[in-house]
Amino acid sequence: MKSLFTLIGFRKPLLFVLFIAFVLGGCSDAVRQDQEKEIRVNQYALLDVNDDGLSEATVQEQLSGTEFISLGMRSDTIYIRASIKGDRIPPAGEYYLEVKSPTIRYLQILVKDGEGNYRSVGEKGTAFMTQGVSEHLNPSFTVSDIGDKEIIYKLYSVEPISFETSVYPKEVFERTESRRMLLANIYIGIMLALFLYNLVLYFSVKDRVYLVYCLYILFISLAQLSLAGYSMLFLFGKNYRFFEMSAVLFSAFSGVFAVTFIRTFLKTKRIIPKLDKVLIGIGLIYGIVFFARLFSFVELSYRLTDLAGMLVAVFFFLSAIIAAKSGYRPAIYFLIAWSFFLIAVVVFVLKNLGIEFFQDLASFPMLVGTALEAILLSLALANRINILKKEKEQQQQGKLEALKENERLVREQNVILEEKVKLRTEELEQTLKNLQNTQTQLVNQEKMASLGQLTAGIAHEINNPINFVSSNISPLKRDLQDVLEIMDAYRKKGQEEFSEEGKKSMKDIEEDLEFDYLVEEIEMLLKGMEEGAKRTVEIVKGLRLFSRVDEQDVKKVDLHDGIDSTLILLNSTMGRIEVEKHFGEIPMVECLAGKINQVFMNIISNAIQALNEQGSSNARPAITISTETVDERISIKIADNGPGMPDHVKERVFEPFFTTKAVGKGTGLGLSIVYKIIENHQGTLEVFSGEGEGTTFVITLPIYQKTPRNEQ
């Protein structure tokens, strides 16, 4: 089975780390020899100094038994006594006393002279950089003939106070300083190379994660250099106040960009959204740290930095584990790189507790840890290019498949579009046909208007002579009756007075003329003339009523007359259809007479056509018309016993252009116009029908019109 490093592509990083360990191991003998010559002070006491001076100072707290002193934040100048045993230092030679704390602002070393007075060995600290005194990383003093003496530290710092003291022979101190500067230069070179490398990748790939990582490398490097004191030498020089703030400020920036980097690199917003919110919270804490230190809340800034660092150690590691378990491969790179950083943190803590693993390197575990972390993460980001390449190939493959799918959809859409175009064309053709039908209907309406005027004129012209004829029939019948009475009187008188020969001659004449039949024929002709005259009068009356179709004035109308006139005009089309009228007692109705007659004409015409289409299948075709008064409205029912209508036809019967008739036999506008006429009269029109059950139209009209309304 392949090893984990082989599986995740970490062979080269592993070889690099082993190479570094080999090089450092080769230097370990020289370092060990120098450390054997290094003397570390482990006897300290915190003094309480009053106005009487150092000679009357008392021990406030004994700090013996530890080489590393940590006193936290101190607002005042403090005095610390350090005791060095003379047997530990050779009697002759030049030595360096180094207080390992680069952030001390002021440090004065005092020793007793032969008279018991304290004299100053020297003053060092960040504040003395303005005088160009400090040439070393930590406050360092040249001493000789220390012997078995006590040393007093007069110390002031705005940062937390923590340090340890070492005494070196001059050549050992110089080699140690050289190694420190060499390590710092190597660290700076590595981090600068990684910064530039990832910056080039950012401009090449245009991936935001590379820019974020560049900023993280920049600020984590500056933070570590400030913590180790190098930034005072390389960056700030005489600006010791900036140096004192730099460790916290750079740490805050590095924390913000570290959170941003892990959220981008591990895609926590998508993979682990709950932890992503925690990471955002950690970033906010680092933001508070920045402003707290900027506004001189030093102790608060350090406490929040420690809290944020603890949260980072836990949740960064936890996020990487969860992301790796979810199958996100880059999380394994991050997990290994972050492990090196955590190991460096542990080594740093153990070093402060007095447990050292790497001799002199233990002074710089954070530099080594951050460098290794940066190298491994850079390799992981370099591998990200392969991932991006693969994702791009997959994306291109997906785009290709999407293009093929789009092409297929386009073809399908073209087919659908062609069908829709065809359907739309049919709809447009139907609309054109409807418009043509509407035009025909309008032309017909104009013709009907002209016909109405012509009919009114004809009816008026016929009305006078037909009235003359009809009014003269009755007098003619009376006159004829008188003539017949005279003839009867002559016949009776002739029977009495004529001779037999005369009687026989008169009888022959009557027989030749068929007098009795002639009398009957005259009566029949008069009766036919009377009926024809009455029929003509009714037709003329119907024509006069129908000719009012274009009247626009509301008048009181007898609806029964309108129905009768409509039936008279349609009489020739009825054939064997029987009409049953059940007229109730209804008052005169305010309406547009011509429009209402048009309603009757259309509905009754449709009923006649439906019954005629049935032919002999309907043994007794009939139309029933009934009227009645319901409250203040008139109800007219026109029913037939024809074939009826199915529901889907009944639902659309009042739609414009809807017709069930054959092409050329109907426009589909009749009932639509009828419905509009009734609606404009503030009435209602309902239809009740079923297949094989006949059809009934129910018209309701108000007796009085509140507002005259005409068809628009």
Secondary structure as GFF3:
##gff-version 3
##sequence-region A 1 712
A	DSSP	alpha_helix	4	8	.	.	.	ID=ss1
A	DSSP	alpha_helix	11	26	.	.	.	ID=ss2
A	DSSP	alpha_helix	28	37	.	.	.	ID=ss3
A	DSSP	beta_strand	39	40	.	.	.	ID=ss4
A	DSSP	beta_strand	44	48	.	.	.	ID=ss5
A	DSSP	three_ten_helix	54	56	.	.	.	ID=ss6
A	DSSP	beta_strand	58	62	.	.	.	ID=ss7
A	DSSP	beta_strand	69	72	.	.	.	ID=ss8
A	DSSP	beta_strand	78	84	.	.	.	ID=ss9
A	DSSP	three_ten_helix	86	88	.	.	.	ID=ss10
A	DSSP	beta_strand	95	99	.	.	.	ID=ss11
A	DSSP	beta_strand	106	112	.	.	.	ID=ss12
A	DSSP	beta_strand	118	124	.	.	.	ID=ss13
A	DSSP	three_ten_helix	126	131	.	.	.	ID=ss14
A	DSSP	beta_strand	140	143	.	.	.	ID=ss15
A	DSSP	beta_strand	149	156	.	.	.	ID=ss16
A	DSSP	beta_strand	161	163	.	.	.	ID=ss17
A	DSSP	beta_strand	165	169	.	.	.	ID=ss18
A	DSSP	alpha_helix	170	205	.	.	.	ID=ss19
A	DSSP	alpha_helix	208	228	.	.	.	ID=ss20
A	DSSP	alpha_helix	230	231	.	.	.	ID=ss21
A	DSSP	pi_helix	232	236	.	.	.	ID=ss22
A	DSSP	alpha_helix	240	265	.	.	.	ID=ss23
A	DSSP	alpha_helix	268	271	.	.	.	ID=ss24
A	DSSP	alpha_helix	273	294	.	.	.	ID=ss25
A	DSSP	alpha_helix	298	325	.	.	.	ID=ss26
A	DSSP	alpha_helix	330	352	.	.	.	ID=ss27
A	DSSP	three_ten_helix	359	363	.	.	.	ID=ss28
A	DSSP	alpha_helix	365	497	.	.	.	ID=ss29
A	DSSP	alpha_helix	500	513	.	.	.	ID=ss30
A	DSSP	alpha_helix	515	546	.	.	.	ID=ss31
A	DSSP	beta_strand	555	557	.	.	.	ID=ss32
A	DSSP	alpha_helix	559	569	.	.	.	ID=ss33
A	DSSP	alpha_helix	571	574	.	.	.	ID=ss34
A	DSSP	beta_strand	578	582	.	.	.	ID=ss35
A	DSSP	beta_strand	589	591	.	.	.	ID=ss36
A	DSSP	alpha_helix	593	614	.	.	.	ID=ss37
A	DSSP	three_ten_helix	615	617	.	.	.	ID=ss38
A	DSSP	beta_strand	622	630	.	.	.	ID=ss39
A	DSSP	beta_strand	633	640	.	.	.	ID=ss40
A	DSSP	alpha_helix	647	650	.	.	.	ID=ss41
A	DSSP	alpha_helix	670	680	.	.	.	ID=ss42
A	DSSP	beta_strand	684	689	.	.	.	ID=ss43
A	DSSP	beta_strand	695	702	.	.	.	ID=ss44
###
